[in-house]
């Protein structure tokens, strides 16, 4: 009985070992085929909480990666639009506003046709849409931020477009006497001239008067409104000059110079028999010069100022309008509104940074702003500089005057582009900088993701070569146990004795 009991106990122990080894072999076989240590969370043991944490971090990185991809796509779209916008702007500046462009009638017509087409292209770019989102509307991204180009230029439905807006301002600046709101007169040997309205918002402003003739005494502009005088103590010498400096509506200045006894290419005045006659001649010459400048330099500066005002306007900040009619005697501005003025920009218009209109969270600690608005200064200035040449009218009865008007207006429009290019570039750079941050952050997150994935793999995956060796070892042990079991089962009392 004792021998039988020993054999029975040994068999049980061997069977138990075989069962355990079989279980281990099955598990190692599964690990070898799946590459994973466990089939379920419950089998992960102490690594479970770490695995959950690592997977949570990887999931968040995936969300941020998607946000960066979307951000890059949106910024790429905006910068590509700005590139195209700038290319059209350069075409306007180089071709239509080139100083070498002869101001002949055919060229004037060509320029007007071209800039009108180019203005429409600029508007179309600012109305670019991506997947149902308008890229230059700020937060108001569900509809086009800029109205129809023709409506902006020509108006409609009782609303003044840029053309009417400029003509009203030009009339107000020129004034009823055609002298830019300045009055000129002479009494005896004294010429008096100055502004007609205290604190005038329109027309020329009187900045100064100079002369090198010792027989002339000058009275600098003083008083309200400012007045200046030219007093002839003696007849001026032939060739001596009087220069009046005038301020223009766009903030620039110009000098008008009168030359005694005239001369080629000068605004001359005759030296009379008396100083009183000469003073009268000076007054007449100055009136003529002011009337000519009013049609050329003043008209161009007025159009430039009006265009910039118009394109500063929006649905929440309508541009100011000349209080009229009549406009040539107006003394003030009034606020425009949506009922009487085309409000060209319909997007977000507040004092916040346009970049902040669109914000994406691209990491745990970083949010990126990359919004854009069509009424940002550079875009608005470019539209203004282009539109001036599309709507301005030049003289149809005086060809020499028309040529001068065209050249002056062209140069004023060109001056807008100089600043506009800088401002558009500034907007583009700010978007590119945001994209650079996004790309840098993406690279950082790729490195972070690799660390998490390695830690997760080390915890969840099995080393295949080591597992294969362990499996082979167990299979050898199992075979040995089978052989031992066979021997135990063949034992008998006779064999034992």
PLY file of the C-alpha trace (Angstrom):
ply
format ascii 1.0
element vertex 497
property float x
property float y
property float z
element edge 496
property int vertex1
property int vertex2
end_header
0.00 0.00 0.00
2.81 2.32 0.78
4.45 1.74 -2.57
1.17 2.36 -4.38
0.62 5.53 -2.38
4.04 6.88 -3.32
3.45 6.19 -6.97
0.04 7.74 -6.87
1.40 10.90 -5.20
4.19 11.21 -7.73
1.70 10.87 -10.59
-0.49 13.60 -9.18
2.49 15.95 -8.79
3.65 15.27 -12.33
0.16 15.81 -13.75
-0.07 19.13 -11.93
3.26 20.23 -13.35
2.18 19.23 -16.84
-1.01 21.27 -16.46
0.90 24.35 -15.29
3.44 24.06 -18.07
0.68 23.60 -20.65
-0.96 26.79 -19.35
2.34 28.66 -19.55
2.99 27.31 -23.05
-0.49 28.41 -24.17
0.11 31.88 -22.71
3.55 32.22 -24.29
2.15 31.02 -27.63
-0.54 33.71 -27.44
2.07 36.31 -26.52
4.25 35.21 -29.41
1.38 35.47 -31.90
-0.08 38.79 -30.59
3.06 40.42 -29.26
1.10 41.45 -26.16
1.68 40.46 -22.55
-2.03 40.41 -21.64
-5.35 39.76 -23.32
-7.40 42.01 -21.05
-6.97 44.91 -18.65
-7.36 42.56 -15.64
-4.26 40.65 -16.74
-2.03 43.75 -16.88
-1.41 43.84 -13.17
0.56 46.79 -11.78
1.08 48.24 -15.26
-2.64 48.87 -15.71
-2.77 52.39 -14.27
0.35 53.44 -16.14
-1.04 52.03 -19.39
-4.27 53.99 -18.97
-2.31 57.18 -18.28
-0.03 56.70 -21.29
-2.94 55.96 -23.61
-4.77 59.05 -22.33
-1.72 61.20 -23.08
-1.41 59.72 -26.56
-5.11 60.38 -27.22
-4.67 64.03 -26.24
-1.61 64.34 -28.47
-3.64 62.91 -31.34
-6.29 65.60 -30.81
-3.62 68.31 -30.74
-2.00 66.83 -33.82
-5.31 67.10 -35.67
-5.65 70.71 -34.45
-2.16 71.53 -35.74
-2.91 69.92 -39.11
-6.11 71.95 -39.42
-4.33 75.10 -38.28
-1.55 74.65 -40.83
-4.12 74.13 -43.58
-5.99 77.30 -42.61
-2.87 79.41 -42.31
-1.55 78.05 -45.62
-4.84 79.06 -47.24
-4.66 82.56 -45.79
-1.03 83.16 -46.71
-1.63 81.83 -50.23
-4.52 84.26 -50.63
-2.34 87.11 -49.36
0.34 86.11 -51.85
-2.17 86.26 -54.72
-3.62 89.51 -53.35
-0.12 91.03 -53.29
0.60 89.86 -56.83
-2.46 91.71 -58.14
-1.50 94.73 -56.02
1.96 94.70 -57.61
0.40 94.56 -61.07
-1.66 97.65 -60.25
1.38 99.50 -58.97
3.82 98.46 -61.70
1.49 98.74 -64.67
-1.45 101.03 -63.98
0.34 103.39 -61.57
3.73 103.45 -63.24
5.09 107.03 -63.34
6.27 106.42 -66.90
2.71 105.77 -68.08
1.85 108.56 -70.50
-1.35 110.36 -69.48
-2.82 110.16 -72.99
-6.57 109.57 -73.43
-6.11 105.96 -74.56
-3.89 105.18 -71.59
-6.33 106.79 -69.20
-9.09 104.56 -70.54
-6.90 101.46 -70.35
-5.84 102.19 -66.78
-9.42 102.74 -65.69
-10.51 99.45 -67.27
-7.59 97.50 -65.83
-7.83 98.78 -62.27
-11.55 98.16 -62.19
-10.93 94.54 -63.15
-8.07 94.27 -60.67
-10.19 95.77 -57.90
-12.73 93.01 -58.51
-9.96 90.41 -58.26
-8.79 91.86 -54.94
-12.34 91.67 -53.58
-12.67 88.07 -54.74
-9.49 87.10 -52.91
-10.72 88.67 -49.68
-13.92 86.63 -50.08
-12.01 83.32 -50.30
-13.88 80.41 -48.73
-12.46 77.16 -47.32
-14.83 74.34 -46.41
-17.70 76.75 -45.84
-15.58 79.21 -43.84
-14.69 82.66 -45.18
-11.05 83.21 -44.29
-11.06 87.01 -43.98
-14.28 87.65 -42.10
-12.91 87.29 -38.57
-15.44 85.59 -36.31
-18.18 86.28 -38.86
-16.99 83.46 -41.10
-20.31 82.20 -42.40
-20.80 84.79 -45.15
-18.66 86.83 -47.55
-17.01 89.72 -45.66
-16.75 92.05 -48.68
-19.65 93.28 -50.80
-19.81 93.13 -54.60
-17.03 95.14 -56.27
-19.37 97.09 -58.57
-21.65 97.99 -55.68
-18.66 99.28 -53.71
-17.47 101.46 -56.58
-20.75 102.67 -58.06
-23.26 102.38 -55.23
-26.87 101.35 -55.73
-30.28 101.21 -54.11
-29.98 104.78 -52.87
-26.61 104.06 -51.23
-23.53 106.05 -52.17
-20.58 104.04 -53.44
-17.02 105.27 -53.59
-17.56 107.32 -56.76
-20.26 109.48 -55.18
-18.41 109.57 -51.88
-15.31 111.03 -53.56
-17.23 113.54 -55.68
-19.00 114.92 -52.59
-15.68 115.32 -50.77
-14.03 116.97 -53.79
-16.87 119.48 -54.04
-16.55 120.29 -50.35
-12.78 120.73 -50.61
-12.91 122.86 -53.74
-15.56 125.22 -52.36
-18.01 127.45 -54.15
-15.34 129.86 -55.39
-13.16 127.10 -56.83
-10.19 128.25 -54.73
-10.12 125.49 -52.16
-11.97 127.48 -49.49
-9.37 130.30 -49.57
-10.24 133.93 -50.17
-7.85 136.40 -51.85
-8.16 140.17 -52.06
-6.03 143.31 -52.30
-6.37 146.74 -50.70
-3.88 149.35 -51.76
-0.43 147.75 -51.82
-1.43 144.90 -49.47
-2.55 141.45 -50.61
-4.63 139.50 -48.05
-5.48 135.84 -48.31
-6.60 133.10 -45.95
-9.10 130.49 -44.93
-12.79 131.35 -44.86
-14.05 129.10 -42.04
-12.57 128.79 -38.52
-11.16 125.29 -38.05
-12.14 124.36 -41.60
-12.38 120.64 -42.32
-12.28 121.17 -46.07
-10.08 122.70 -48.72
-6.59 124.13 -48.47
-5.11 125.11 -45.15
-2.74 128.06 -45.03
0.70 127.04 -43.75
3.02 129.92 -44.59
4.28 132.53 -47.03
7.85 133.41 -47.99
9.70 135.80 -50.31
13.31 136.79 -50.83
12.47 140.29 -52.13
13.58 142.97 -49.62
10.78 145.28 -50.69
8.10 142.82 -49.59
6.89 142.51 -46.01
5.11 139.29 -45.15
2.48 138.65 -42.50
2.52 134.98 -41.42
-0.84 133.19 -41.14
-2.48 134.17 -37.86
-5.96 134.48 -36.40
-9.13 132.45 -36.63
-9.50 131.61 -39.43
-5.81 132.04 -40.38
-5.00 135.02 -42.62
-1.73 136.10 -44.25
-0.59 139.28 -45.96
1.92 140.42 -48.57
2.74 144.13 -48.25
4.62 145.87 -51.07
6.87 148.57 -49.63
8.36 148.99 -53.11
7.93 147.42 -56.51
9.32 143.90 -56.55
12.32 143.21 -58.73
11.69 141.25 -61.90
12.20 137.56 -61.22
11.59 137.81 -57.48
9.13 135.30 -56.07
6.40 134.88 -53.49
5.75 131.33 -52.29
2.62 130.27 -50.44
2.66 126.90 -48.64
-0.67 125.08 -48.51
-1.87 122.05 -46.61
-3.91 119.43 -48.47
-6.68 117.10 -47.23
-4.46 114.02 -47.29
-1.94 115.60 -44.92
0.59 116.57 -47.59
1.67 120.10 -48.44
2.37 121.98 -51.65
4.06 125.26 -52.56
2.60 127.68 -55.10
5.16 130.19 -56.32
4.40 133.47 -58.06
7.16 135.18 -60.06
7.33 138.91 -60.73
7.06 139.70 -64.46
6.41 136.04 -65.17
8.64 133.87 -67.28
8.65 130.50 -68.97
7.01 127.80 -66.89
6.14 130.12 -64.03
2.98 131.51 -62.49
3.76 135.13 -63.21
2.31 138.44 -62.16
2.87 141.74 -63.93
4.69 144.58 -62.21
2.22 147.44 -62.44
2.71 151.20 -62.63
2.12 151.42 -58.90
2.53 149.07 -55.95
-1.30 149.01 -55.67
-1.56 147.77 -59.25
1.12 145.18 -58.60
-0.72 144.02 -55.46
-3.89 143.62 -57.54
-1.94 141.59 -60.11
-0.53 139.38 -57.34
-4.04 138.76 -55.99
-5.34 137.86 -59.46
-2.40 135.52 -60.12
-2.83 133.82 -56.74
-6.53 133.30 -57.39
-5.73 131.70 -60.75
-3.07 129.46 -59.23
-5.44 128.34 -56.47
-8.16 127.55 -58.98
-5.76 125.44 -61.06
-4.35 123.68 -57.99
-7.90 123.08 -56.83
-8.61 121.08 -59.99
-5.35 119.12 -59.85
-3.49 118.72 -56.53
-6.45 119.48 -54.27
-8.78 117.19 -56.24
-6.29 114.32 -56.06
-5.56 114.79 -52.35
-9.28 115.04 -51.67
-9.95 111.78 -53.54
-7.14 110.04 -51.67
-8.41 111.21 -48.29
-11.99 110.26 -49.17
-11.01 106.79 -50.41
-9.05 106.06 -47.24
-11.99 107.25 -45.13
-14.43 105.14 -47.14
-12.40 101.96 -46.73
-11.95 102.56 -43.01
-15.71 102.22 -42.74
-17.66 99.07 -41.91
-21.08 97.95 -40.78
-20.27 98.86 -37.18
-18.23 101.95 -38.02
-19.79 103.71 -41.04
-17.59 106.27 -42.83
-18.31 109.93 -42.27
-20.14 111.84 -44.99
-19.96 115.49 -45.99
-22.94 117.32 -44.50
-24.88 118.34 -47.60
-26.12 119.06 -50.12
-24.94 121.60 -50.94
-21.46 120.18 -50.56
-19.40 123.14 -51.78
-20.43 125.18 -48.75
-20.52 122.38 -46.19
-18.67 123.01 -42.94
-18.89 119.63 -41.24
-19.18 115.86 -41.54
-22.10 113.70 -40.54
-22.10 109.99 -39.76
-23.00 107.76 -42.68
-25.30 104.79 -42.20
-26.35 101.56 -43.86
-29.30 103.30 -45.55
-27.31 105.93 -47.44
-23.79 104.53 -47.76
-22.36 101.28 -49.10
-20.65 99.65 -46.13
-18.14 97.55 -48.02
-16.96 95.35 -45.13
-19.42 93.06 -43.36
-17.14 90.92 -41.18
-16.05 91.22 -37.54
-15.22 94.80 -36.68
-14.15 95.44 -33.11
-11.02 96.73 -31.40
-9.63 93.26 -30.68
-6.63 91.84 -32.48
-7.90 90.18 -35.71
-5.64 87.18 -35.02
-7.69 86.44 -31.89
-10.83 85.86 -33.99
-9.72 82.27 -34.68
-7.91 80.36 -31.92
-6.84 76.71 -31.84
-5.53 74.85 -28.79
-2.49 72.97 -30.07
-1.02 71.68 -26.79
-1.71 71.50 -23.08
-0.11 74.89 -22.59
-0.45 76.65 -25.93
-3.28 78.16 -27.96
-2.57 79.67 -31.36
-4.36 82.69 -32.88
-4.55 82.98 -36.68
-7.67 84.95 -37.62
-7.73 87.58 -40.39
-10.04 90.37 -41.50
-10.51 91.93 -44.92
-10.59 95.41 -43.37
-7.12 95.18 -41.89
-5.19 98.31 -42.79
-3.05 96.86 -45.56
-5.99 95.27 -47.39
-8.18 98.37 -47.00
-5.40 100.68 -48.21
-4.75 98.50 -51.25
-8.43 98.59 -52.15
-8.46 102.37 -51.70
-5.39 102.93 -53.87
-6.79 100.73 -56.62
-10.33 102.07 -56.47
-9.32 105.75 -56.82
-8.19 105.19 -60.39
-11.29 103.12 -61.15
-13.80 105.86 -60.31
-12.01 109.21 -60.78
-13.17 111.46 -63.57
-10.84 113.80 -65.43
-11.61 116.87 -67.52
-13.34 116.13 -70.80
-12.97 119.66 -72.22
-9.38 120.57 -71.38
-6.89 117.90 -72.46
-3.77 119.48 -70.88
-5.68 119.73 -67.61
-6.89 116.12 -67.91
-3.30 114.93 -68.31
-2.21 116.81 -65.21
-5.17 115.49 -63.25
-4.38 111.92 -64.28
-0.69 112.19 -63.37
-1.44 113.74 -59.98
-4.14 111.18 -59.16
-1.85 108.34 -60.26
0.91 109.58 -57.95
-1.49 109.93 -55.00
-2.78 106.41 -55.55
0.79 105.17 -55.81
1.65 106.81 -52.49
-1.08 104.74 -50.79
0.51 101.53 -52.07
3.85 102.30 -50.44
2.36 101.99 -46.95
-0.20 99.34 -47.94
2.53 96.90 -49.00
4.21 97.22 -45.60
0.93 96.63 -43.78
-0.04 93.60 -45.88
3.42 92.13 -45.30
2.99 92.68 -41.56
-0.28 90.71 -41.58
1.32 87.91 -43.58
4.35 87.73 -41.28
2.15 87.43 -38.19
0.35 84.46 -39.76
3.61 82.83 -40.83
4.99 83.26 -37.31
1.92 81.50 -35.94
2.46 78.66 -38.39
6.12 78.40 -37.38
5.05 78.01 -33.76
2.55 75.32 -34.79
5.18 73.37 -36.73
7.73 73.63 -33.91
5.12 72.44 -31.44
4.21 69.58 -33.78
7.82 68.39 -33.84
8.00 68.59 -30.04
4.82 66.55 -29.74
6.15 63.92 -32.13
9.12 63.46 -29.80
6.80 63.33 -26.79
4.57 60.83 -28.57
7.55 58.59 -29.33
8.50 58.54 -25.62
4.97 57.56 -24.57
4.70 54.91 -27.27
8.03 53.39 -26.23
6.99 53.28 -22.57
3.66 51.74 -23.51
5.30 49.17 -25.77
7.79 48.20 -23.09
4.95 47.64 -20.64
2.43 45.94 -22.91
4.50 44.19 -25.56
6.66 41.09 -25.10
10.24 40.62 -26.29
9.59 38.10 -29.06
13.03 36.44 -29.07
13.02 35.96 -25.29
9.46 34.64 -25.41
10.38 32.16 -28.13
13.31 30.88 -26.07
11.08 30.50 -22.98
8.47 28.68 -25.06
11.07 26.22 -26.39
12.37 25.62 -22.88
8.88 24.89 -21.57
8.15 22.58 -24.47
11.35 20.62 -23.60
10.29 20.42 -19.96
6.83 19.23 -21.00
8.33 16.47 -23.12
10.49 15.33 -20.20
7.47 15.24 -17.92
5.53 13.17 -20.47
8.38 10.65 -20.50
8.49 10.55 -16.70
4.73 10.06 -16.52
4.95 7.16 -18.97
7.58 5.46 -16.81
5.52 5.94 -13.64
2.47 4.49 -15.30
4.43 1.36 -16.36
5.66 0.55 -12.82
4.32 -2.60 -11.04
5.08 -4.34 -7.69
7.12 -6.91 -9.49
9.12 -4.20 -11.33
9.49 -2.28 -8.08
10.82 -5.40 -6.21
0 1
1 2
2 3
3 4
4 5
5 6
6 7
7 8
8 9
9 10
10 11
11 12
12 13
13 14
14 15
15 16
16 17
17 18
18 19
19 20
20 21
21 22
22 23
23 24
24 25
25 26
26 27
27 28
28 29
29 30
30 31
31 32
32 33
33 34
34 35
35 36
36 37
37 38
38 39
39 40
40 41
41 42
42 43
43 44
44 45
45 46
46 47
47 48
48 49
49 50
50 51
51 52
52 53
53 54
54 55
55 56
56 57
57 58
58 59
59 60
60 61
61 62
62 63
63 64
64 65
65 66
66 67
67 68
68 69
69 70
70 71
71 72
72 73
73 74
74 75
75 76
76 77
77 78
78 79
79 80
80 81
81 82
82 83
83 84
84 85
85 86
86 87
87 88
88 89
89 90
90 91
91 92
92 93
93 94
94 95
95 96
96 97
97 98
98 99
99 100
100 101
101 102
102 103
103 104
104 105
105 106
106 107
107 108
108 109
109 110
110 111
111 112
112 113
113 114
114 115
115 116
116 117
117 118
118 119
119 120
120 121
121 122
122 123
123 124
124 125
125 126
126 127
127 128
128 129
129 130
130 131
131 132
132 133
133 134
134 135
135 136
136 137
137 138
138 139
139 140
140 141
141 142
142 143
143 144
144 145
145 146
146 147
147 148
148 149
149 150
150 151
151 152
152 153
153 154
154 155
155 156
156 157
157 158
158 159
159 160
160 161
161 162
162 163
163 164
164 165
165 166
166 167
167 168
168 169
169 170
170 171
171 172
172 173
173 174
174 175
175 176
176 177
177 178
178 179
179 180
180 181
181 182
182 183
183 184
184 185
185 186
186 187
187 188
188 189
189 190
190 191
191 192
192 193
193 194
194 195
195 196
196 197
197 198
198 199
199 200
200 201
201 202
202 203
203 204
204 205
205 206
206 207
207 208
208 209
209 210
210 211
211 212
212 213
213 214
214 215
215 216
216 217
217 218
218 219
219 220
220 221
221 222
222 223
223 224
224 225
225 226
226 227
227 228
228 229
229 230
230 231
231 232
232 233
233 234
234 235
235 236
236 237
237 238
238 239
239 240
240 241
241 242
242 243
243 244
244 245
245 246
246 247
247 248
248 249
249 250
250 251
251 252
252 253
253 254
254 255
255 256
256 257
257 258
258 259
259 260
260 261
261 262
262 263
263 264
264 265
265 266
266 267
267 268
268 269
269 270
270 271
271 272
272 273
273 274
274 275
275 276
276 277
277 278
278 279
279 280
280 281
281 282
282 283
283 284
284 285
285 286
286 287
287 288
288 289
289 290
290 291
291 292
292 293
293 294
294 295
295 296
296 297
297 298
298 299
299 300
300 301
301 302
302 303
303 304
304 305
305 306
306 307
307 308
308 309
309 310
310 311
311 312
312 313
313 314
314 315
315 316
316 317
317 318
318 319
319 320
320 321
321 322
322 323
323 324
324 325
325 326
326 327
327 328
328 329
329 330
330 331
331 332
332 333
333 334
334 335
335 336
336 337
337 338
338 339
339 340
340 341
341 342
342 343
343 344
344 345
345 346
346 347
347 348
348 349
349 350
350 351
351 352
352 353
353 354
354 355
355 356
356 357
357 358
358 359
359 360
360 361
361 362
362 363
363 364
364 365
365 366
366 367
367 368
368 369
369 370
370 371
371 372
372 373
373 374
374 375
375 376
376 377
377 378
378 379
379 380
380 381
381 382
382 383
383 384
384 385
385 386
386 387
387 388
388 389
389 390
390 391
391 392
392 393
393 394
394 395
395 396
396 397
397 398
398 399
399 400
400 401
401 402
402 403
403 404
404 405
405 406
406 407
407 408
408 409
409 410
410 411
411 412
412 413
413 414
414 415
415 416
416 417
417 418
418 419
419 420
420 421
421 422
422 423
423 424
424 425
425 426
426 427
427 428
428 429
429 430
430 431
431 432
432 433
433 434
434 435
435 436
436 437
437 438
438 439
439 440
440 441
441 442
442 443
443 444
444 445
445 446
446 447
447 448
448 449
449 450
450 451
451 452
452 453
453 454
454 455
455 456
456 457
457 458
458 459
459 460
460 461
461 462
462 463
463 464
464 465
465 466
466 467
467 468
468 469
469 470
470 471
471 472
472 473
473 474
474 475
475 476
476 477
477 478
478 479
479 480
480 481
481 482
482 483
483 484
484 485
485 486
486 487
487 488
488 489
489 490
490 491
491 492
492 493
493 494
494 495
495 496
